[in-house]
Each structure stands twice: as structure tokens, then as C-alpha cells.
């Protein structure tokens, strides 16, 4: 089952058990969170928020100025962000402060504070007491008030863009609802006025600068135009239709030269083509000759080629049918050779004609090139003057264009000064708020509750993380693989109160006239029908089963840590056995800290040490409880003993145990804890079995496991483990769903005497 649980990714049953177990902690933390939330609402002054909405609309100025289409999306986002920052600026806040005289308003300068704000103010006031600054002047005080008002105004202002629109939401929070509305309205008015003032100032400055620039440009443009006219007259650069005569002539010659070059290239191409045909030989020339249709000899050559092809075809047919030596084939071949000669002769004549044509075109091209060069040489001086003229004309034209542009801008700026229109408008007027915006009661209480729940969950998780102790029988079996004997509940105080009738009279060798054990050691006897006694009966059955057939069973009661209740468990176990009629001997084997002996009603003068060393026969040290016939050998320690382990494992103790086996059915030995001393380990060879006692919710599982691993002799003889001091009311929280711990309350009718179920004692 443990392996199956370990393989689970999420153990829902365990999480549910943890939630139920820590429910009180979570509920307590949630209640604390709600209380803190209520305190926060009680001591935090209310704040009121007034809001207005401003639309950035450049269409308001469409009648006053011509504008291009709207800005791109990125530019629009930057423009809206810029306006938001203007609304948050200190300059605009100062304007509102002075307009509303907020620096003279004590309600605005000194608003009610929250507890945290009050503490900060007190700390600052104490710090000022130790400063030795000179007293400020009246102007400094006034400026300080204005600065404080500006800071408070900026701190209470909120300006942000509404989604992806051109609308800006402006809000101001204050402890005075009327003041919040007034300041928000003043902010909107100040922003619109600031836009108008900014536009007017910018236009005014632009107009003044443009006026001065226009005067300079007008003078420069006139001077440049006069310089162009003077230079043209001095160098005789006359023109017709806007162009110099020499330039017109040179342009015509260049056009003719271009045409001549084209003709020369055309003639050269045709001549080169036919020359390559002639150079390839008569046979290839006849086969590859292609005569243009515009040539005069084209008809003759085409006719000869047709005849040549027909003869060639006829010759091939006859040669194929009658053989190459046939007379007709031979005649046709002679005719073919004759036609090849005539065609080749015609091609030579055509090639010669193309050569003459090429030479004529080349001569014409050279003549035109010479004329162009001569004309270019004659106009070199004119060209130099023309370059200077072009430069002067370009300068004059640029100045004239610049002058016209600035003149248009000057007129536009002059017109815009007369249109006091802002590019924004208020689309939602701020009104005085009706209800408080902060703190929000539902949100604060809900958040306090959630934080309390989270805090409780964290505390519960921390407690579960620290849980390293034995809580249930499953913890014992999974951690130690040892038999679980049951729970011993916390004993009620009324069951442990001593009564005068319980005390004995004096020490006797064999018997006692009264009880020698206090009520804490007699719970199982006084309440035999309790769950306490039932657990010890279960331990007896487990002991009898494991040690069946052994005469005089020697059982040691051990624990890992001190004060876990092993002495109480051993005494009650022995008392229960004796009350059932078994001959039982209880030995206080803790020679270093004999808690059992100290708990006896009588103070014995001899005990286990005297019996071991041989000073007294062991039977003379026995004290007998009258009601149960329980025999007890106390441990009387008159000083600090050394080598207690040697005493409890020595020959004297061995002889005592062997002799007692013949006289008693059960020998119960209360041994020291396993952790600090080795007495229990030394006694292990003499014991038939061990019953381990662990304190519920206090003994670490890892410590018990490590101790048993280090003491294999004891681990091999452990009969089982009892969880002592169990809080039965809390036990059900740690049991798994369906486990026995969940149904303990149903067995309450079987426990007539509720020992240990009434609370802690």
C-alpha cells in the first residue's frame, strides 16, 4: 500500500486530510485577515475621484489651415503619449495651483492621513527638530507651499489613454469630493488654454522670423537676377527660342553623325556577312547563301539555287536507283558543278557591291565627324561662358523659388494667428463625485480574506512540512515495519490525583498495607474499561503471542527520548497484568534517573542496586501492592553511579532475572532511554522482548528509525510500539480516509470509563 501511495503523482486523499487538519489554522488566519481589513477600513480616510475625458481632434482647425491626411498609427500613438505627459507636467500643475489658489488651501495641503502616513509625518517632524537650518523668508515659504501643492497635485492626478483611441482620461483623487471635481475641471480648462497659448506663441515667433528672412531673400533674389542679365550682355550669349545658335548647329551635326554611323554599321554588317560566305568556298557558299530581297541580283541567284536543288535531288534519285556510274547521274553531276560556279560568281558580285556601299557610308561618317570636331572647337570659349551663365541662372532661380516659398509660409502663419482654435475638446465634463472611490470595502475585505486564507495555507503547509513525528499506526508500520500496539491517550488530571487512602504505611519485606504506586501509575487498574487499559491489553496479547511458551517472560520498556512516558506505560502494563491474576514483577532498571522509584508512595531504603551487588537478597527488596499483588523492585540511588550498564548486565542482574523467572509469570523492566545511555543495549541479552514507547506528535520518526538501525539486538526483539500521550480529539485529523482513526468516536460506548479522553493532564 505504501508503494502504491508513493507512485501516485498527486495523493488527493492526503491533500484532503491535510486540508481538514489545518482547517482551524486557515480559518484563524482568515479571521485575522478580515480583522486587519476592517481596521484598515476604519482608520483609512476615504478618497473621492472625479474624472473628465479630453478628445484630441485636429479636425477642429480644418477651416483655419490646410493639412494633409492624418498621421500614421505610430505617429498618432506618439502624439497621444506626448499629450498625456503634458497633462502630467509640473508646469501645467503649477498653472492649476495658481489658478485655484491651492497653495493657500489648508484642506488641500494637509489632508487627513492614514496610520502609516501619520507615522511617517511624525518621523519627519522628529528629524526636523535636529536640523539647524536658518528660518526661511516669506518668499521661500510661499514657494515651498506652491511646490508642495504642485507635488500633491501631481501625486493625485491620473492621465492615461483610453484604449487605442484619441481620448485621454484625466482623473484626480482627493479626500474632499468638491475639491476633486473643481481641480479636475480646472485641469481640463488649463490644458485647453495651454494649447491655445502654445499655438499662438509658436505662430507669433514663426511670423517674426519669416518676416526678417523674407527681406533677406528678396534682396538676394534681385541681385542674382541682375547679375545674370549683365553676364549675358557682356559675353554676347544671345539665343533663339531659348537656345544659342552654335548649340543648335552642333546639335544638328550630332544628329546627322549618329545616322551616318548607323548606316556605316549596317553596310559593314552586310559586307562582312557575304565576305564570310565567299571565304568559305564555292560549295559552302552555294549551300549557305541567303540573298536579301532588296538586292537586284536576288531573283537570279534564287532561280539558280532552285535549279541547283532540283538537279541535286534528281541526281540522288538516279544514283540510288541505277548507281553512281549511270550516264544520266554523271551528266546531272556535271550540271550541278556548273550551277555551283554560276551561283558563286553571282555571290562575288553581290559582295563587291556591298563593299562599295560600306566605303561610301564610311567616308560620309568621317566627313561629319570632322565637321562636328571643328564646330566643337569653335564653340569652346562660348561653352566656358555658358557654364558660368548656367551657374548664375541656377542661383537666381533657387533664390526666387525660396523667396516664393517663404512668402507663402509667412502669409499662412499670419492667417493662423487670427484663429484661436485648440486641437482638443472636452467630451465628458467632470462632476463632483457622489461616492468614495477608495478604499473599496468589498475589495479590501475580499483581498484581506484571500490573503488571510493564503497566509493560513502557508502556515498550515509549514506545519505539515515540519511534521516528522508519529501520529498514526500507519506511520509506525511504514517508517519502522514494526507491530503497532495502540494509542495511550493523555490521562485526565482527575485520574492522577492522589487520595489519602491510597498511601501505604511503612516498608515491609514482602507486602505493603496500602498502595505503593500513585494514581498516574494505576490508570489501567482504576479505569479497566478505558481505551488506555484496552491498549495495554492489546500489548499483552501481542506479547503472549510472540513469547508463547516462555516461562517468566522478561519484557523491557524503552523509549528513544526521555519523558515520553515509558515509566507510566510500564507501571500500568505491570499493574494490569497483576490485576488479571498474573504473577508480575516490576523492576525499575533506570539506575541513572529512577522515575518509577521516585513515584512510589513510600521511600524505600534498599532496592535493585543492593540486590545486584549482593548486599541484600533480591526478595528482601521487593515491595508489593496490596490491591493488585504487583511486586516492585525500586532503584535506590544514593549517589551518582558509574558503569550502570555493567551493573544491569552483570552476573548479579543475570542471577536475579533467572531466579525471578521461576517465581513470576511476567518480569517488566523499566529501562533508560535508548538515546543518551547504553543500559538498555547492555540489558538486551537478558530480555525476551521490548515494548517501545513513543510520544504522539513529539518523537521524530527518523530518530527512532536511526536508533533501531544502530541497535540491531534491540530491534530484533521489539514486540511493538505504543504511541503515548495521544490527543484523541486530534487523532482523527491525521488518519487516512477509511482508516480506523476516523471511527474511534463510534467505539466510545465500549469504553465505559473515559480515561484520557477528557483533556490534557
Beta strands, then each sheet from edge to edge (+ up, - down):
strand 1: 48-56
strand 2: 157-161
strand 3: 167-174
strand 4: 424-428
strand 5: 484-489
strand 6: 553-558
strand 7: 584-588
strand 8: 622-624
strand 9: 631-633
strand 10: 666-670
strand 11: 689-695
strand 12: 718-726
sheet 1: 2+ 3- 1+ 4-
sheet 2: 5+ 12+ 11+ 6+ 10+ 7+ 9+ 8-
end
